[in-house]
Each structure stands twice: as structure tokens, then as C-alpha cells.
Amino acid sequence: MKTAQERIGEYLRFGSKLGLERMGALCSMLGNPEKNLRVIHVAGTNGKGSVCRYIYEVLLELGYTAGIFTSPYVGDFRERIEVNRELISEERLEDLTDRVIKAASELADKGDPPTEFEIVTMVGLLYFSEENPDFTVLEVGLGGRGDSTNIIEKPLLSIITGIAFDHMDRLGNTIEKIAWEKAGIIKKRCTVISGAEGAAAKVIARTAYEQEAPLIDVSNVKYQIISKKPSGYVFNTNINGRHYEGIELSMVGEHQVKNAVTALCALNYLRDKKIIHGDGEALRRGMKAARLLARFYIASENPYIIFDGVTAILKYFGNCHEH
């Protein structure tokens, strides 16, 4: 008997197609689980996985329940769908896959089969709806506008991280076109946080204006790195008069400080709106706890032994963007 992963993988033969028509049909057939979620939606070329993880870990340390949907996975397919630091169980994955593939088969019979990523997203949405966490952090798979995660109509917050050239065959051959696709997650009157710069930032600002969406520009937030070590960075920043001092990260590099500042802007907004509450020590614990599997992991400090598996693989294929 085929596993859930194998059955989902069979839909790879239908390719990768952007657009929300199939996802909308799946959601309708399965009770619209996306409508039950309080979503923080994150898109971008570089850093979106890290920003998702920072926010997720802080929410958990603050005492909330939270789910996270990310891609790709490193060693276990279930890494894509997680609630309260527990991967979806094999049993739940099998059950939910059965339900989603039954609906997907009906669409396939009508001539418009869903993609593999749409099925995975649907499994995740059903799981989060049934687990009912306080918050769900959704990472966009590809682009934004036509990505299956964009079925969310009214997120608590939309976040767009740094934008660079990626998936040009699907998103366009200029930064402006790519930014326009990623800006598709901006919804009417829903606040957006942008870590984009240059031409991309202008596209996002224009889209936010058109959607009457309040815009928080991360590029206006200054930070000071006070310590650089192979085990992580420490920095200070000030966001709208709220001081964040001695924020320690386990992920290394100044780009991770920028990702952390983007996450802090999101958390700061949620605190200002009284959507979340909690003390600074919980936030510190969450920021330090955030890690990405197989990304610059220090196994020993005496002597230093460092594993950086994903970076090595991506370099081999000539693509070091974070997906």
C-alpha cells in the first residue's frame, strides 16, 4: 500500500501551475478549513523560512499554541506541517491525505487536477483547522499571487521579506514583476510588513496603497550588532519606541539579523494591536530557539565542527536562495 507521501507525489506529474481556481475548489469541497485560521502569511525570495520560524518560536514561548507550514523538507516529509513543535503524525497525515486526494480525484476527472503543492497545502489547512492553534504561520511556496497558500482571504498580517531574482520562468524576468507577484498576498486593509528594498519596495508600497493596506517598512528600522560568534549574533534595535536589547540568535549572519528584525516588527505590531501579550524574556527565548534544519549547525565548539547541509546542496545546484 502506498504511503501518503507517495500518493501525494503522484500529482507531481501534473506539474506546477499557479492560480487559485483548483485550491478554491478543494477548499469548498472540504469545508473551507482556511476560514477557521488566524494566519500570519509570509512571502519573499530570501529569509521567509527564517522569519516564519522566529515568529512561530516566539508565539510558543509566549504561551500561545501555533502551527507552521513550510517547505521544502530535509529528512521527513512531515516537517512541512507542525503544531506546537510536534510534526503531524503519520496517522493524521494518512487520514487527511485520503480525504484530500478523494476531492483531488474528482477535480482530475473534470480535467483540472490540482498540483502536488496544492494537495500538501490542503492537508496542512485541514490539520491546522482541526488542531485549532491560536495562530498559524504560513510560508508561501512560490511567488505569492497564484500560490496555493494565498487562498487565505484575510490574514492577521502579511509579511514580504527580501526580493531577488527567483523562478523567473514563472514570476517574470524583472525585479518589478517578481515583486508584483509576491505582493499578491497583500489583502484589502490588512497590514503588510515589507523587508524589500529598491524597486521591489516601490512595487510593494504601491500595491499596499491600492489595497488600502497599512505598510510597515522594515528598512526604516535601525539595529546594532553587539556580538558576532559562530554560535550566533546578538543585536539591539528600537521599533516604534519599544527597545529590544541583547536579542540573541542561534542562526548566524547579518542577513539573519535582518530577518529577525522583520519578525520583531511583526510581533511588535501584534503586541500594539493587543493580539498577543507577554514579557520580554519569553520573546528572547523564542528568538534564540529559532533554528532551521541543516542550516549552519554547530555540533561542537572545541574544536569547532559545523554542518551546513542545505547550503552545500543548494550551492551544488547553483541556487542559494532560501525557499
VOGU-3710 file (C-alpha; in Angstrom, 3 decimals, decimal comma):
1> mktaqerige> 0,000/0,000/0,000  1,337/3,415/-0,940  2,186/5,933/1,751  0,643/9,403/1,949  3,867/10,900/0,580  3,859/8,527/-2,376  0,219/9,243/-3,197  0,770/12,992/-2,953  3,916/12,640/-5,092  1,859/11,129/-7,912
11> ylrfgsklgl> 0,440/14,589/-8,526  3,897/15,863/-9,456  3,181/14,596/-12,967  0,671/17,416/-13,389  3,453/19,972/-12,953  3,416/23,248/-11,050  0,603/25,593/-12,014  -0,025/28,946/-10,379  -3,576/30,105/-9,759  -6,217/29,719/-7,059
21> ermgalcsml> -9,045/28,072/-9,023  -8,141/24,496/-8,061  -7,307/25,449/-4,491  -10,615/27,261/-4,150  -12,452/24,187/-5,395  -10,588/21,902/-2,973  -11,330/24,199/-0,038  -15,014/24,328/-0,958  -15,232/20,539/-1,249  -13,532/20,064/2,133
31> gnpeknlrvi> -15,473/22,583/4,203  -13,309/25,687/3,777  -10,908/24,995/6,670  -8,888/28,093/5,762  -11,683/30,285/7,105  -11,120/28,976/10,645  -7,485/30,078/10,887  -5,737/33,161/12,248  -2,920/33,385/9,738  0,400/35,183/9,522
41> hvagtngkgs> 1,286/34,880/5,823  4,928/35,166/4,725  6,309/35,535/1,182  9,661/36,616/-0,273  12,742/35,334/-2,045  15,249/35,300/0,811  14,554/34,839/4,502  10,906/33,844/4,585  11,622/30,480/6,228  13,673/32,139/8,956
51> vcryiyevll> 11,070/34,843/9,590  8,380/32,162/9,894  10,466/30,237/12,409  11,278/33,304/14,544  7,613/34,254/14,797  6,485/30,690/15,454  9,003/30,076/18,242  8,224/33,372/19,973  4,474/32,698/19,877  5,079/29,327/21,532
61> elgytagift> 7,332/30,844/24,206  4,655/33,455/24,902  2,311/30,621/25,769  0,193/30,501/22,618  -0,490/27,449/20,516  0,802/27,765/16,964  1,084/25,880/13,706  3,644/26,361/10,963  3,569/25,347/7,294  6,904/25,434/5,465
71> spyvgdfrer> 8,728/23,912/2,506  10,745/22,071/1,459  11,537/19,336/3,972  15,014/17,991/4,827  14,601/14,412/6,020  10,951/13,806/6,856  8,006/14,825/4,685  6,067/15,658/7,851  8,421/18,590/8,587  6,181/20,710/6,371
81> ievnrelise> 3,279/20,632/8,848  3,870/21,239/12,536  1,870/22,327/15,594  3,424/23,186/18,944  6,805/21,768/17,863  5,233/18,403/17,004  5,205/17,187/13,406  1,911/15,918/12,054  1,636/12,223/12,966  1,848/9,511/10,336
91> erledltdrv> -1,719/8,505/11,144  -3,145/12,009/10,730  -1,129/12,532/7,556  -2,559/9,328/6,066  -6,126/10,190/7,072  -6,050/13,761/5,799  -4,301/12,706/2,590  -7,116/10,215/1,936  -9,687/12,979/2,250  -7,789/15,473/0,109
101> ikaaseladk> -6,935/13,015/-2,659  -10,570/11,906/-2,869  -11,509/15,528/-3,633  -8,480/15,950/-5,903  -9,522/12,896/-7,913  -12,903/14,470/-8,589  -11,170/17,570/-9,944  -8,829/15,422/-12,033  -11,843/13,625/-13,530  -13,168/17,026/-14,584
111> gdpptefeiv> -9,897/17,800/-16,359  -8,216/20,182/-13,906  -6,131/18,159/-11,440  -4,534/20,001/-8,528  -0,759/20,152/-8,147  1,327/18,317/-5,578  1,897/21,515/-3,594  -1,821/22,333/-3,611  -2,559/18,934/-2,090  0,114/19,383/0,595
121> tmvgllyfse> -1,246/22,855/1,374  -4,769/21,460/1,644  -3,612/18,740/4,035  -1,946/21,432/6,140  -5,023/23,661/6,210  -7,249/20,773/7,275  -4,804/19,793/10,002  -4,498/23,307/11,374  -8,257/23,767/11,283  -8,801/20,584/13,290
131> enpdftvlev> -5,972/21,278/15,742  -7,230/24,860/16,127  -3,999/26,621/17,205  -4,177/30,253/18,291  -2,052/31,233/15,274  -0,948/29,629/12,007  2,243/30,762/10,254  2,046/30,032/6,507  5,104/30,202/4,268  4,410/30,833/0,585
141> glggrgdstn> 5,710/28,115/-1,708  6,305/30,028/-4,946  5,627/33,677/-5,682  2,538/34,737/-3,814  -0,314/35,867/-6,017  -1,043/32,444/-7,501  0,444/30,333/-4,708  -1,917/27,861/-3,039  -1,369/29,450/0,390  -2,877/32,653/-0,968
151> iiekpllsii> -6,331/31,137/-0,567  -6,303/32,910/2,808  -8,638/35,864/2,341  -7,949/37,924/5,457  -4,671/37,214/7,259  -3,840/38,842/10,572  -0,686/40,058/8,901  1,106/39,741/5,568  4,906/39,767/5,520  7,162/40,093/2,472
161> tgiafdhmdr> 10,880/39,545/3,035  13,767/40,432/0,712  13,136/40,018/-3,009  15,643/38,873/-5,621  15,593/37,034/-8,939  13,944/33,643/-8,480  11,662/31,361/-10,505  11,932/33,787/-13,409  10,187/31,339/-15,730  7,057/31,708/-13,578
171> lgntiekiaw> 7,292/35,093/-11,913  8,866/37,312/-14,551  12,308/38,471/-15,636  12,482/41,762/-13,730  12,537/42,566/-10,027  9,380/44,637/-10,516  7,450/41,687/-11,996  8,676/39,318/-9,293  7,762/41,836/-6,579  4,292/42,251/-8,117
181> ekagiikkrc> 3,709/38,502/-7,877  4,853/38,367/-4,258  2,809/41,468/-3,402  -0,248/39,432/-4,347  -0,507/38,273/-0,708  -1,403/41,839/0,313  -5,123/41,887/1,083  -7,629/44,714/1,383  -6,972/46,752/4,540  -4,725/44,031/6,021
191> tvisgaegaa> -1,413/45,315/7,398  1,722/44,329/5,474  5,317/44,310/6,691  7,935/44,695/3,984  11,625/43,905/4,142  12,080/44,569/0,429  14,397/47,260/-0,899  14,820/49,362/-4,039  12,495/48,765/-6,979  10,789/45,870/-5,208
201> akviartaye> 9,928/48,069/-2,226  8,238/50,568/-4,544  6,041/47,861/-6,058  5,015/46,646/-2,625  4,294/50,179/-1,429  2,130/50,843/-4,480  0,218/47,599/-4,017  -0,331/48,337/-0,331  -1,696/51,771/-1,263  -4,054/50,248/-3,836
211> qeaplidvsn> -5,283/47,730/-1,255  -5,586/50,388/1,478  -3,269/48,178/3,499  -1,178/49,832/6,238  2,505/49,336/5,412  5,345/48,844/7,892  8,701/49,322/6,160  11,456/47,322/7,866  14,157/49,321/6,067  13,343/52,232/8,397
221> vkyqiiskkp> 14,264/50,159/11,458  17,870/50,500/12,583  19,749/47,835/14,501  23,134/47,472/16,191  25,040/44,199/16,181  26,865/43,919/19,507  28,286/40,403/19,182  29,274/38,086/16,345  30,085/34,481/17,100  29,884/31,226/15,149
231> sgyvfntnin> 27,180/30,203/17,612  25,026/33,236/16,799  24,672/37,005/16,768  23,421/39,429/19,423  21,823/42,756/18,498  19,808/45,718/19,737  17,010/47,528/17,931  14,197/50,004/18,574  10,783/49,567/16,954  8,250/52,342/17,406
241> grhyegiels> 9,732/53,338/20,752  9,943/49,796/22,089  13,508/48,755/22,885  14,739/45,262/22,118  18,166/44,830/23,692  20,504/41,865/23,712  18,418/39,788/21,304  20,393/36,583/20,822  20,087/34,469/17,695  21,202/30,904/17,079
251> mvgehqvkna> 21,173/31,426/13,318  24,309/33,101/12,023  24,955/36,024/9,678  23,859/39,635/9,350  21,116/38,503/6,975  19,653/36,630/9,945  19,680/39,822/11,990  17,653/41,476/9,217  15,258/38,516/9,203  14,953/38,752/12,981
261> vtalcalnyl> 14,173/42,476/12,779  11,424/41,713/10,253  9,982/39,132/12,654  10,229/41,588/15,555  8,314/44,185/13,530  5,560/41,608/13,063  5,494/40,671/16,731  5,632/44,324/17,750  2,589/45,034/15,562  0,672/42,136/17,118
271> rdkkiihgdg> 1,535/43,465/20,578  0,492/47,010/19,671  -2,864/45,692/18,459  -3,180/43,625/21,663  -3,463/40,461/19,599  -0,628/38,961/21,638  0,698/39,662/25,128  3,763/38,540/27,027  7,041/39,513/28,627  10,379/40,220/27,012
281> ealrrgmkaa> 12,089/37,120/28,400  9,703/34,837/26,516  10,449/36,773/23,335  14,187/36,382/23,922  13,807/32,647/24,433  11,799/32,314/21,244  14,247/34,272/19,104  17,155/32,196/20,409  15,256/28,908/19,979  14,568/29,532/16,285
291> rllarfyias> 16,584/27,242/14,014  16,276/25,816/10,524  17,112/22,166/9,975  20,508/21,532/8,359  21,337/25,244/8,216  24,738/26,074/9,742  24,523/23,795/12,757  27,414/23,839/15,260  27,951/20,319/16,557  30,977/21,255/18,697
301> enpyiifdgv> 32,784/24,428/19,762  36,020/22,764/20,917  37,047/22,129/18,246  34,513/23,859/16,004  32,560/21,346/13,940  29,970/22,931/11,677  27,379/21,270/9,466  25,668/23,301/6,760  23,959/20,674/4,623  21,246/22,656/2,856
311> tailkyfgnc> 23,606/25,436/1,823  26,009/22,888/0,351  23,227/21,204/-1,612  21,842/24,476/-2,944  25,294/25,668/-3,944  25,784/22,429/-5,834  22,692/23,195/-7,873  23,725/26,807/-8,306  20,902/28,300/-6,259  21,483/29,641/-2,780
321> heh> 18,095/31,324/-2,343  16,022/30,304/0,667  12,812/28,569/-0,456
//
